[in-house]
Amino acid sequence: MAKQAESETDQQTAAAAFAGLSIEGLLRDRYDGEDGRDIFAKVKGFKLTEQARAVGLYPFFQPLDRNDGPEAQIYGRHVVMLGSNNYLGLTRHPRVVQAAHDALEEHGTSLTGSRLLNGTTHLHEKLENRIAEFLGTDAALVFTTGYQTNLGVISSLVNRRSVAVVDKADHASIYDACQLAEGEMLRFRHNDARHLDTILRRIDKDKTCLVIIDGVFSMGGDIADLPGIVEVCQRHQVRLLVDDAHAIGVLGVGGRGTASHFGLDGAADLTVGTFSKSFASVGGFVAGSRAVLEWIKHFARSMIFSASLPPASAAAALAALEVLIEEPERVEAVQRKGEMLRNGLQEMGFDTGESQTPIIPVTIGDEVATGIFWRDLLECGVYTNPVIFPAVAMGKGVLRTSCMATHTDENIEFVLEQFQTLGRKHGLLP
């Protein structure tokens, strides 16, 4: 018993040191660690990952043995997967797997060239046409990743006499795109149409403007106030881009996203999406006016200077879209599973923020407490994603959970049991 107590004390001491390092030193060392002309000098003091691993609290880059969708294996342990964006559970669907296999046989592993030159096939164009038909737009354009989609679309449109106005909680790819663009970037308070109105009033009338929002916010699981934001954009005569990466397949009629959810089809000038969530693949797209997409196609650097989406990935995304169209009940299923998990956690007393979707953040507290809760959940058979400072406010760490259409009720009940047991153990629940 004495040795166990000593071990626990040592772990707590190490964890405390880890917390101090992560909060006080990480960002400072990242920017102020250079010594003379050696750009590598900053890495000498970077001990965060080493120290976190030493106390079993390093939650990132964990290698999975196998991932079957709603369940997975890690370090030989069977777990319920609550850390994936595989919302419709299609990554193992026979039609999706077979489509990828067939494309691999026909086209090989890569086209080894950009879309501009030798990297476009009829399969890419078929996928684009099907996306446009699904969303009711003139056209769609496929990129190699969702991240590159935002980089290319935004940077090609926002020039020196333009302003990008973004929600403070927008995805990192949007912020990076604005950094790449030549124009100015302004931010408005999260999901606050009134503040957006204030910002737009301040912009010179001779500047063009693009408002950029997430449809569903990837960390909070809340839905954009699209009706309010559309009204403001129309009144100021500015264009609107909605990143629906986490909304396609999850919200709206047949999974058609945020605009469909609110009955505002066509209200967004551009809709960006990804294949790495509901469409069980990798890649991204933008949908909208054919003329605008023709411009983007020829000025988006992330498209022109990147190898194209491999045909196997395009085929998988197309097959997943076809399954979604034929089985719209999957959208209802993922919404129901999300509601079941969210209601269960809330009834216990956990803080799930403003979540309205199958993305459900569970507030735990400081960085170490979040790491320990993540580790204990994993040991109990539940895989979650810890999110800590600086991704969230200091001391406000959360476990990001997300449901799939293919989770069983028994999966969700098991997860809730583990959260309740550990919540009581760690003093988060009565």
C-alpha positions as CSV (number, residue, x, y, z in Angstrom):
1,M,0.0,0.0,0.0
2,A,2.9,2.4,0.9
3,K,4.5,1.7,-2.5
4,Q,1.2,2.3,-4.3
5,A,0.7,5.6,-2.4
6,E,4.3,6.6,-3.2
7,S,3.7,5.8,-6.9
8,E,0.5,7.8,-7.0
9,T,2.3,10.8,-5.4
10,D,5.1,10.6,-7.9
11,Q,2.6,10.5,-10.7
12,Q,0.7,13.5,-9.3
13,T,4.0,15.4,-9.0
14,A,5.1,14.6,-12.5
15,A,1.6,15.4,-13.8
16,A,1.7,18.8,-12.0
17,A,5.1,19.5,-13.7
18,F,3.7,18.5,-17.0
19,A,0.7,20.8,-16.5
20,G,3.0,23.7,-15.6
21,L,5.2,23.1,-18.7
22,S,2.2,22.8,-21.1
23,I,0.5,26.0,-19.9
24,E,3.4,28.3,-19.2
25,G,6.2,27.1,-21.5
26,L,4.8,25.7,-24.7
27,L,3.8,28.9,-26.6
28,R,6.7,30.9,-25.2
29,D,9.3,28.3,-26.3
30,R,7.7,28.0,-29.7
31,Y,8.3,31.7,-30.5
32,D,11.1,32.8,-28.1
33,G,13.3,29.8,-27.9
34,E,15.8,30.8,-30.6
35,D,19.4,31.3,-29.7
36,G,21.5,33.3,-32.2
37,R,21.0,32.0,-35.8
38,D,20.1,28.4,-35.0
39,I,16.5,27.9,-35.9
40,F,16.5,24.5,-34.1
41,A,17.4,26.0,-30.7
42,K,13.8,26.2,-29.7
43,V,13.4,22.4,-29.7
44,K,16.0,22.0,-26.8
45,G,13.5,23.0,-24.2
46,F,10.5,21.2,-25.7
47,K,9.9,18.5,-23.2
48,L,6.2,18.5,-23.2
49,T,5.6,15.2,-25.1
50,E,8.4,13.4,-23.3
51,Q,7.0,14.3,-19.9
52,A,3.4,13.6,-20.8
53,R,4.4,10.1,-22.1
54,A,6.3,9.4,-18.8
55,V,3.1,9.8,-16.8
56,G,0.8,8.1,-19.3
57,L,-1.0,11.3,-20.2
58,Y,0.0,11.8,-23.9
59,P,-3.2,11.3,-25.8
60,F,-2.1,12.2,-29.4
61,F,-0.8,10.1,-32.3
62,Q,-2.1,7.0,-30.7
63,P,-1.7,4.1,-33.2
64,L,-4.8,2.0,-33.7
65,D,-4.5,-1.7,-34.3
66,R,-7.8,-1.7,-36.2
67,N,-10.8,0.6,-36.7
68,D,-14.1,-1.0,-37.7
69,G,-16.1,2.2,-37.4
70,P,-18.2,2.2,-34.2
71,E,-15.7,-0.1,-32.5
72,A,-11.9,-0.4,-32.7
73,Q,-8.8,-2.0,-31.2
74,I,-5.9,-0.1,-29.6
75,Y,-2.9,-1.8,-27.9
76,G,-4.9,-5.0,-28.0
77,R,-7.8,-3.5,-26.2
78,H,-11.3,-3.4,-27.6
79,V,-12.9,0.0,-27.4
80,V,-16.1,1.9,-28.5
81,M,-14.9,4.5,-30.9
82,L,-16.2,7.9,-29.9
83,G,-13.4,9.9,-31.5
84,S,-14.1,9.5,-35.2
85,N,-15.9,11.8,-37.7
86,N,-17.2,8.7,-39.5
87,Y,-20.7,10.0,-38.9
88,L,-22.6,7.7,-41.2
89,G,-20.4,4.6,-40.4
90,L,-19.5,4.1,-44.1
91,T,-15.8,3.4,-43.9
92,R,-16.4,-0.3,-43.9
93,H,-19.5,-0.4,-46.1
94,P,-19.1,-3.1,-48.7
95,R,-20.1,-0.8,-51.6
96,V,-17.6,1.9,-50.5
97,V,-14.8,-0.6,-50.1
98,Q,-15.5,-2.3,-53.4
99,A,-15.7,1.0,-55.3
100,A,-12.2,2.0,-53.9
101,H,-10.9,-1.4,-54.9
102,D,-12.2,-1.3,-58.4
103,A,-10.8,2.2,-59.0
104,L,-7.5,1.1,-57.6
105,E,-7.4,-1.8,-60.1
106,E,-8.4,0.5,-63.0
107,H,-6.3,3.6,-62.3
108,G,-3.5,2.5,-60.0
109,T,-2.5,4.2,-56.7
110,S,-2.0,7.7,-57.9
111,L,-2.3,10.0,-60.9
112,T,1.0,11.7,-59.9
113,G,0.0,15.1,-61.2
114,S,-2.3,18.1,-60.5
115,R,-5.9,18.5,-61.6
116,L,-4.6,21.2,-63.9
117,L,-2.4,19.0,-65.9
118,N,-2.7,15.2,-65.9
119,G,-4.7,14.6,-62.6
120,T,-8.3,14.8,-63.8
121,T,-10.3,11.7,-64.7
122,H,-13.9,11.2,-65.7
123,L,-14.3,9.8,-62.2
124,H,-13.4,13.2,-60.7
125,E,-15.9,14.9,-63.0
126,K,-18.6,12.4,-62.2
127,L,-18.1,13.0,-58.5
128,E,-18.3,16.7,-59.0
129,N,-21.5,16.5,-61.0
130,R,-23.1,14.2,-58.4
131,I,-22.2,16.6,-55.5
132,A,-23.7,19.5,-57.4
133,E,-26.9,17.6,-58.1
134,F,-27.1,16.5,-54.5
135,L,-26.7,20.1,-53.2
136,G,-28.7,21.7,-55.9
137,T,-25.9,23.9,-57.2
138,D,-24.6,24.8,-60.7
139,A,-21.3,22.9,-60.2
140,A,-18.8,21.5,-57.7
141,L,-15.1,21.3,-57.7
142,V,-13.1,18.5,-56.0
143,F,-9.8,19.1,-54.1
144,T,-7.3,16.7,-52.6
145,T,-8.2,17.5,-49.0
146,G,-10.9,19.5,-47.2
147,Y,-8.1,21.7,-45.7
148,Q,-6.8,22.5,-49.2
149,T,-10.3,23.3,-50.3
150,N,-10.5,26.2,-47.9
151,L,-7.0,27.3,-48.6
152,G,-7.6,27.5,-52.4
153,V,-11.2,28.9,-52.4
154,I,-10.6,31.7,-49.9
155,S,-7.1,32.7,-51.0
156,S,-8.2,32.8,-54.7
157,L,-11.2,35.1,-53.9
158,V,-9.9,37.4,-51.1
159,N,-7.5,39.8,-52.8
160,R,-5.9,43.1,-51.7
161,R,-9.1,45.1,-51.9
162,S,-11.1,42.4,-50.1
163,V,-12.0,41.5,-46.6
164,A,-12.7,38.1,-45.1
165,V,-15.0,38.2,-42.1
166,V,-14.8,35.0,-40.1
167,D,-16.6,33.6,-37.0
168,K,-14.1,33.4,-34.1
169,A,-14.7,29.6,-33.8
170,D,-14.1,28.8,-37.5
171,H,-11.9,25.9,-38.4
172,A,-8.1,26.4,-38.5
173,S,-8.1,25.8,-42.3
174,I,-10.2,29.0,-42.7
175,Y,-7.8,31.0,-40.6
176,D,-4.8,29.7,-42.5
177,A,-6.6,30.5,-45.8
178,C,-7.0,34.0,-44.7
179,Q,-3.3,34.2,-43.8
180,L,-2.5,33.0,-47.3
181,A,-4.9,35.5,-49.0
182,E,-3.8,39.0,-49.8
183,G,-6.8,40.7,-48.2
184,E,-7.6,41.7,-44.7
185,M,-9.2,39.4,-42.1
186,L,-11.7,40.5,-39.5
187,R,-13.5,38.3,-36.8
188,F,-16.9,38.5,-35.3
189,R,-18.1,37.0,-32.0
190,H,-19.0,33.3,-32.3
191,N,-22.4,32.8,-33.8
192,D,-23.4,36.5,-33.2
193,A,-25.2,37.9,-36.2
194,R,-25.5,41.3,-34.5
195,H,-21.8,41.6,-34.1
196,L,-21.3,40.5,-37.7
197,D,-23.6,43.4,-38.7
198,T,-21.4,45.8,-36.7
199,I,-18.3,44.6,-38.4
200,L,-19.7,44.8,-41.9
201,R,-20.8,48.4,-41.2
202,R,-17.2,49.4,-40.5
203,I,-15.8,48.0,-43.8
204,D,-15.2,50.6,-46.5
205,K,-17.8,50.4,-49.3
206,D,-15.1,50.1,-52.0
207,K,-13.9,46.8,-50.6
208,T,-15.4,43.4,-51.5
209,C,-16.3,41.1,-48.7
210,L,-16.6,37.4,-48.0
211,V,-18.2,36.2,-44.8
212,I,-17.0,32.7,-43.8
213,I,-18.7,30.4,-41.2
214,D,-18.8,26.8,-40.2
215,G,-22.2,25.2,-40.6
216,V,-21.6,22.9,-37.6
217,F,-18.7,23.9,-35.4
218,S,-16.2,21.0,-35.1
219,M,-15.4,21.4,-31.3
220,G,-18.7,22.6,-29.8
221,G,-21.1,20.7,-32.0
222,D,-23.3,23.8,-32.2
223,I,-25.1,24.9,-35.4
224,A,-24.5,28.3,-37.0
225,D,-27.2,30.9,-36.8
226,L,-27.6,30.7,-40.5
227,P,-30.9,32.6,-40.7
228,G,-29.5,35.5,-38.8
229,I,-26.2,35.5,-40.7
230,V,-27.9,35.2,-44.1
231,E,-30.1,38.2,-43.3
232,V,-27.1,40.3,-42.4
233,C,-25.1,39.3,-45.5
234,Q,-28.0,40.0,-47.8
235,R,-28.7,43.4,-46.2
236,H,-25.0,44.4,-46.7
237,Q,-24.8,42.7,-50.2
238,V,-21.8,40.6,-49.3
239,R,-21.1,37.0,-50.2
240,L,-21.3,34.0,-47.8
241,L,-19.3,30.8,-47.7
242,V,-20.5,28.0,-45.4
243,D,-18.0,25.3,-44.5
244,D,-20.3,22.3,-44.0
245,A,-17.6,19.7,-43.3
246,H,-19.4,18.5,-40.2
247,A,-23.0,19.1,-41.4
248,I,-23.1,17.2,-44.7
249,G,-24.6,13.8,-43.9
250,V,-25.6,15.0,-40.4
251,L,-28.1,17.8,-40.9
252,G,-30.9,18.7,-43.3
253,V,-33.1,16.8,-45.7
254,G,-31.2,13.6,-46.6
255,G,-28.0,15.0,-45.0
256,R,-27.8,18.1,-47.3
257,G,-26.4,20.3,-44.6
258,T,-27.0,23.5,-42.7
259,A,-28.9,25.4,-45.3
260,S,-31.3,22.5,-45.8
261,H,-31.6,22.2,-42.0
262,F,-33.0,25.7,-41.9
263,G,-35.0,25.5,-45.1
264,L,-32.6,28.0,-46.7
265,D,-31.4,26.0,-49.7
266,G,-29.3,28.2,-52.0
267,A,-28.8,30.9,-49.3
268,A,-25.0,30.3,-49.2
269,D,-23.1,31.5,-52.2
270,L,-20.5,28.8,-51.7
271,T,-20.6,25.5,-49.7
272,V,-17.4,23.8,-48.8
273,G,-17.4,20.1,-47.7
274,T,-15.1,17.2,-47.1
275,F,-15.0,13.5,-47.9
276,S,-13.2,12.7,-44.6
277,K,-16.3,12.7,-42.5
278,S,-19.6,11.4,-43.7
279,F,-18.2,10.3,-47.1
280,A,-15.8,7.8,-45.6
281,S,-12.8,8.9,-47.7
282,V,-10.4,11.8,-48.0
283,G,-10.6,15.0,-50.1
284,G,-12.8,18.1,-50.3
285,F,-15.1,20.1,-52.5
286,V,-16.6,23.5,-53.0
287,A,-20.1,23.8,-54.6
288,G,-21.7,26.9,-56.1
289,S,-21.9,29.0,-59.2
290,R,-20.2,27.5,-62.2
291,A,-18.6,30.9,-63.1
292,V,-17.2,31.3,-59.7
293,L,-15.8,27.8,-59.6
294,E,-14.2,28.3,-63.0
295,W,-12.3,31.2,-61.4
296,I,-11.3,29.1,-58.4
297,K,-10.2,26.2,-60.6
298,H,-7.6,28.5,-62.3
299,F,-6.4,30.6,-59.3
300,A,-6.6,28.2,-56.3
301,R,-2.9,27.5,-55.6
302,S,-3.7,24.5,-53.4
303,M,-5.3,22.9,-56.5
304,I,-2.9,23.9,-59.2
305,F,0.2,22.9,-57.3
306,S,-1.0,19.7,-55.5
307,A,-1.4,16.2,-56.8
308,S,-5.0,15.3,-57.5
309,L,-7.3,13.2,-55.3
310,P,-6.4,9.5,-56.0
311,P,-9.1,7.8,-58.0
312,A,-9.7,5.2,-55.2
313,S,-10.5,8.0,-52.8
314,A,-12.8,9.7,-55.3
315,A,-14.6,6.4,-56.0
316,A,-15.0,5.8,-52.3
317,A,-16.5,9.2,-51.8
318,L,-18.9,8.8,-54.7
319,A,-20.0,5.4,-53.4
320,A,-20.6,6.9,-50.0
321,L,-22.7,9.7,-51.5
322,E,-24.8,7.1,-53.4
323,V,-25.4,5.1,-50.2
324,L,-26.4,8.3,-48.4
325,I,-28.9,9.2,-51.1
326,E,-30.4,5.7,-51.1
327,E,-30.4,5.3,-47.3
328,P,-31.3,8.7,-45.8
329,E,-32.4,7.0,-42.6
330,R,-28.7,7.0,-41.7
331,V,-29.0,10.7,-41.1
332,E,-31.9,10.1,-38.6
333,A,-29.9,7.4,-37.0
334,V,-26.8,9.5,-36.3
335,Q,-29.0,12.3,-34.9
336,R,-30.8,9.9,-32.6
337,K,-27.5,8.3,-31.3
338,G,-26.1,11.8,-30.7
339,E,-29.3,12.8,-28.8
340,M,-29.1,9.7,-26.7
341,L,-25.5,10.3,-25.7
342,R,-26.0,14.0,-25.1
343,N,-29.1,13.6,-23.0
344,G,-27.6,10.9,-21.0
345,L,-24.5,13.0,-20.2
346,Q,-26.5,16.0,-19.4
347,E,-28.8,14.1,-17.1
348,M,-25.8,12.9,-15.1
349,G,-24.6,16.5,-14.7
350,F,-21.9,16.8,-17.3
351,D,-21.5,20.1,-19.1
352,T,-21.9,19.5,-22.9
353,G,-21.9,23.1,-23.9
354,E,-24.1,24.3,-26.8
355,S,-24.0,21.0,-28.7
356,Q,-27.0,20.4,-31.0
357,T,-25.4,17.6,-33.1
358,P,-23.7,14.2,-32.7
359,I,-20.5,16.2,-31.8
360,I,-20.7,16.4,-28.0
361,P,-17.9,18.0,-26.0
362,V,-17.7,17.0,-22.3
363,T,-16.1,19.6,-20.1
364,I,-13.6,18.1,-17.7
365,G,-11.4,20.9,-16.3
366,D,-7.7,21.5,-16.2
367,E,-5.2,19.9,-18.6
368,V,-4.1,17.1,-16.3
369,A,-7.6,16.2,-15.2
370,T,-8.6,16.0,-18.8
371,G,-5.6,13.8,-19.6
372,I,-6.3,11.5,-16.7
373,F,-10.0,11.2,-17.5
374,W,-9.1,10.4,-21.2
375,R,-6.7,7.7,-20.1
376,D,-9.1,6.1,-17.6
377,L,-11.9,6.1,-20.2
378,L,-9.6,4.4,-22.7
379,E,-8.7,1.7,-20.1
380,C,-12.4,1.2,-19.6
381,G,-13.0,0.7,-23.3
382,V,-14.0,4.1,-24.5
383,Y,-12.0,6.1,-27.1
384,T,-12.4,9.9,-27.0
385,N,-10.5,12.9,-28.1
386,P,-9.0,15.2,-25.4
387,V,-8.9,18.9,-26.3
388,I,-6.7,21.1,-24.1
389,F,-5.1,24.5,-24.0
390,P,-4.3,26.3,-26.3
391,A,-7.1,24.7,-28.4
392,V,-9.6,25.7,-25.7
393,A,-9.3,28.2,-22.8
394,M,-6.8,27.3,-20.0
395,G,-8.4,25.1,-17.4
396,K,-11.3,24.3,-19.7
397,G,-10.2,21.0,-21.2
398,V,-12.9,18.9,-22.9
399,L,-13.3,15.4,-24.2
400,R,-14.7,15.7,-27.7
401,T,-17.1,12.8,-28.5
402,S,-18.9,12.0,-31.7
403,C,-21.5,9.5,-32.6
404,M,-22.1,7.3,-35.7
405,A,-25.2,6.0,-37.3
406,T,-23.8,2.5,-36.8
407,H,-23.3,2.8,-33.0
408,T,-25.7,0.5,-31.3
409,D,-27.8,1.5,-28.4
410,E,-25.7,-0.9,-26.3
411,N,-22.6,1.0,-27.4
412,I,-24.1,4.3,-26.1
413,E,-25.3,2.7,-22.9
414,F,-21.9,1.2,-22.2
415,V,-20.2,4.6,-22.8
416,L,-22.7,6.4,-20.4
417,E,-22.0,3.8,-17.7
418,Q,-18.2,4.5,-18.0
419,F,-18.7,8.2,-17.9
420,Q,-20.9,8.0,-14.8
421,T,-18.5,5.7,-13.0
422,L,-15.4,7.8,-13.7
423,G,-17.3,11.0,-13.2
424,R,-18.0,10.0,-9.7
425,K,-14.5,8.6,-9.2
426,H,-12.9,11.9,-10.2
427,G,-15.4,14.1,-8.3
428,L,-17.1,15.5,-11.3
429,L,-20.5,14.0,-10.4
430,P,-22.3,13.6,-7.1
